[in-house]
């Protein structure tokens, strides 16, 4: 019997991808997100193109020069600094004394830690290309996260969840009319937050339901379960004390130990329903009293009399 031998030769072609990045040019890189609070300050750059991009020495980052004596270093990039296609470069600038170059604790391993400048509560971050302004983001009050509502997009918002090195995530806002609002805030002296029930019904606060958040350090005070606010009535919260002062009005609550916070001279406070922002006040310098005039209205007055637990007035 004649045997036939079928010889099959299989040729496998192995394609080896060759990594190649191109120099970044104007219009290719944007400042995507900045945080001036939290565990560490950060700046996030975003590559808007489909190519891996080399930054190199043509690119620099700078913060606002406060005076002629401001000698803070700009951030420069080496020729091996690459941002992947539609990817991010996370930069954590920090400032120390001349005797120390040790980065502060908390900066993650995936961040480019650079001794340069400290990001301030009122600041501006500029991206420079060949000495010309390529992009910038500025703010007048400490920002938990400010940046582009969508990665690489045009709209800038300070209502972002901090997502360093990841896709930008806008904060969620309360849908419809909130039943309670911020009514008055004091950041000078004994800090307090006054909230108002703008409905015609009594409100009983549920468990872990409503909280006030300080954006400067992302600290918060949870309004205790069972707290009652009558129709049109006020509740005063003292975030920096664990015992109420003698001057506190009848319907007041202190902070809990370990959750205390004080407001800064440029700051924001948020009233949140679970994770949703129901209301917010922002100021760029210390406020004796900022609030709604008249109570519960849409008009915000930046300079009122201190009236914790009482009707707001000029």
ABEGO torsion letter per residue (X at the ends): XBBBBBBBBBBBBBBBBBBBBBBBBBGABBBABBBABEABBBBBBBBABABBBBAEAABBBBBBBABAABABBBBBBBAABBBBBGBBBBBBBBBBBAABABBBBGBBAABBBBBBBBBBABBBBBBBBGGBBABBBBBABBBABBEBABBGBABBBABBBBBBGBBBBBBBBBBEBBABBBABBBABEBBBBBBBBABABBBBBBBGABBBBBAAAGBBBBBBBGBBBBBGBBBBBBAABABBBAABBABBBBBBBGABBBBBABBBBBBBBEABBABBBBBABBBABBBBOBBGBABBBABBBBBBGBBBBX
